[in-house]
Amino acid sequence: MTNDKFAAETEKKTIDQVIKWRELGKKIGFTNGCFDLIHPGHIALLENSRTYCDILVVGLNSDRSVAKLKGSARPIQDELSRKIILTALKAVSVVIIFDEETPERLIKQLRPDIIIKGGDYNIQDIIGGDFVRSYGGEVLTIPYLEGNSSSNIIDKVKRSLA
C-alpha cells in the first residue's frame, strides 16, 4: 500500500468517525495549521478551541504543504511527529493530515459546526468560513499570544548558533 493510499484511507476513516460523532449530537470544531514546533500559542489555541465544541478536529498541513507555505527548510518536525504530539494533547480529539496549501477541501468534507483560528487571522479571511456560515456554522478567533510562533523560535535558534 502506498503512503498516499494509506493517507486517503486514514482520512476517510477519520471523516466517517466525525460523521458518527455529529449523528450522536456532538458539536464539531475545526482548526488547522502547520504546528511545526508546538509552543504556548498552539496550546492556548487548542485548549480555548475545545471549550467551544465537543469534538476538536485538527487539520495538520502535510510535510509537502508546509514546505510550500514556509520554504524548503520546513517543517522542522515531520508530519508523523507533529501528529503524534497533537494527538497526545487532551484538547485534541482527532488529527487529519492534509496535503493542500489550505484545508478547504477537508472543511467541505467535515462540515464542522465551528471553525476556530488564532487572533492573528482576520475573521473574514479564514479559509472555509463562508462555507461554514452558509449552513449556519460559526467562525471565530481566539486571542493571539504575542511572540509565539514556530518561525520566531527557529530564528532564535539560528541566531544562537551564529
C-alpha positions as CSV (number, residue, x, y, z in Angstrom):
1,M,0.0,0.0,0.0
2,T,1.4,3.4,-1.0
3,N,1.6,6.2,1.6
4,D,-0.9,8.2,-0.5
5,K,-3.4,5.3,-0.5
6,F,-2.9,4.8,3.3
7,A,-3.4,8.5,3.9
8,A,-6.6,8.5,1.9
9,E,-7.9,5.5,3.8
10,T,-7.0,7.1,7.1
11,E,-8.7,10.3,6.2
12,K,-11.8,8.5,5.1
13,K,-12.0,6.6,8.4
14,T,-11.5,9.8,10.4
15,I,-14.2,11.6,8.4
16,D,-16.6,8.7,9.0
17,Q,-15.9,8.9,12.7
18,V,-16.6,12.6,12.7
19,I,-19.9,12.0,11.0
20,K,-20.8,9.4,13.7
21,W,-20.0,11.9,16.4
22,R,-22.2,14.5,14.7
23,E,-25.0,11.9,14.5
24,L,-24.7,11.5,18.2
25,G,-25.3,15.2,18.6
26,K,-21.7,16.3,19.2
27,K,-20.7,19.8,18.3
28,I,-17.7,19.5,15.8
29,G,-15.0,22.2,15.9
30,F,-12.1,22.5,13.4
31,T,-8.8,24.3,13.5
32,N,-5.8,23.8,11.3
33,G,-2.1,24.7,10.9
34,C,1.4,23.5,10.5
35,F,2.1,23.1,14.2
36,D,5.8,22.7,13.4
37,L,7.2,23.4,16.8
38,I,4.5,23.2,19.5
39,H,4.6,26.3,21.7
40,P,2.3,28.1,24.2
41,G,0.4,29.8,21.5
42,H,-0.6,26.5,19.9
43,I,-1.6,25.1,23.3
44,A,-3.7,28.2,24.1
45,L,-5.4,27.9,20.7
46,L,-6.2,24.2,21.1
47,E,-7.4,24.4,24.7
48,N,-9.5,27.5,24.0
49,S,-10.9,26.0,20.9
50,R,-12.0,22.9,22.7
51,T,-14.2,25.0,25.0
52,Y,-16.4,25.8,22.0
53,C,-17.1,22.2,20.9
54,D,-17.4,18.6,22.0
55,I,-15.0,17.3,19.4
56,L,-12.0,19.2,18.1
57,V,-10.7,18.2,14.8
58,V,-7.2,19.5,13.9
59,G,-6.3,19.7,10.2
60,L,-2.5,19.3,10.0
61,N,-0.5,20.5,7.0
62,S,1.5,17.7,5.5
63,D,5.3,18.0,5.1
64,R,4.8,18.9,1.4
65,S,2.2,21.5,2.3
66,V,4.4,23.1,5.0
67,A,7.4,23.3,2.6
68,K,5.2,25.1,0.0
69,L,4.0,27.6,2.6
70,K,7.1,28.1,4.7
71,G,10.0,27.2,2.4
72,S,12.2,24.1,1.8
73,A,13.8,24.2,5.2
74,R,10.5,23.5,6.9
75,P,9.0,21.6,8.5
76,I,11.5,21.0,11.3
77,Q,9.5,18.0,12.6
78,D,7.9,15.6,10.1
79,E,4.1,15.2,9.8
80,L,4.0,11.9,11.8
81,S,5.9,13.5,14.7
82,R,3.6,16.6,14.7
83,K,0.5,14.3,14.5
84,I,1.7,12.2,17.5
85,I,2.3,15.3,19.6
86,L,-1.0,16.9,18.7
87,T,-2.9,13.7,19.3
88,A,-1.4,13.4,22.8
89,L,-3.0,16.7,23.8
90,K,-6.1,16.4,25.9
91,A,-7.9,19.2,23.9
92,V,-7.5,17.4,20.5
93,S,-10.0,14.7,19.6
94,V,-8.5,13.7,16.2
95,V,-5.9,14.9,13.7
96,I,-6.2,14.7,9.9
97,I,-3.2,15.4,7.7
98,F,-4.0,17.3,4.5
99,D,-1.7,17.9,1.5
100,E,-3.1,21.0,0.1
101,E,-2.0,24.5,1.0
102,T,-5.4,25.2,2.5
103,P,-7.8,23.0,4.4
104,E,-10.8,24.0,2.2
105,R,-11.4,20.5,0.8
106,L,-11.2,19.0,4.2
107,I,-13.6,21.6,5.7
108,K,-16.1,20.8,3.0
109,Q,-16.0,17.1,3.8
110,L,-16.1,17.5,7.5
111,R,-18.8,20.3,7.6
112,P,-17.8,21.4,11.1
113,D,-20.2,23.4,13.3
114,I,-17.4,25.9,14.1
115,I,-14.0,26.9,12.7
116,I,-11.6,28.4,15.2
117,K,-8.3,30.2,14.3
118,G,-5.8,32.3,16.2
119,G,-6.4,36.0,16.6
120,D,-3.7,36.8,14.1
121,Y,-6.3,36.0,11.4
122,N,-8.9,38.3,10.2
123,I,-12.2,36.5,10.6
124,Q,-13.3,37.4,7.1
125,D,-10.2,35.8,5.6
126,I,-10.4,32.4,7.4
127,I,-10.5,29.6,4.8
128,G,-13.8,27.8,4.8
129,G,-15.5,30.4,6.8
130,D,-18.0,31.4,4.2
131,F,-18.8,27.7,3.5
132,V,-19.4,27.0,7.3
133,R,-21.5,30.1,7.7
134,S,-23.6,29.1,4.7
135,Y,-25.2,26.3,6.7
136,G,-25.4,28.1,10.0
137,G,-22.0,27.3,11.4
138,E,-19.7,29.7,13.3
139,V,-16.3,31.2,12.7
140,L,-14.3,32.7,15.5
141,T,-10.8,33.7,16.5
142,I,-9.0,33.0,19.8
143,P,-6.8,35.8,21.2
144,Y,-3.2,35.5,19.9
145,L,-0.3,35.1,22.3
146,E,2.2,37.7,21.1
147,G,5.7,36.5,20.3
148,N,4.7,32.8,20.0
149,S,5.4,31.4,16.6
150,S,7.5,28.5,15.2
151,S,9.2,30.9,12.9
152,N,10.3,33.1,15.8
153,I,11.6,30.0,17.7
154,I,13.6,28.9,14.6
155,D,15.0,32.3,14.1
156,K,16.1,32.5,17.7
157,V,17.9,29.1,17.4
158,K,19.6,30.3,14.2
159,R,20.8,33.5,15.9
160,S,22.1,31.5,18.9
161,L,24.2,29.2,16.6
162,A,25.7,32.1,14.6
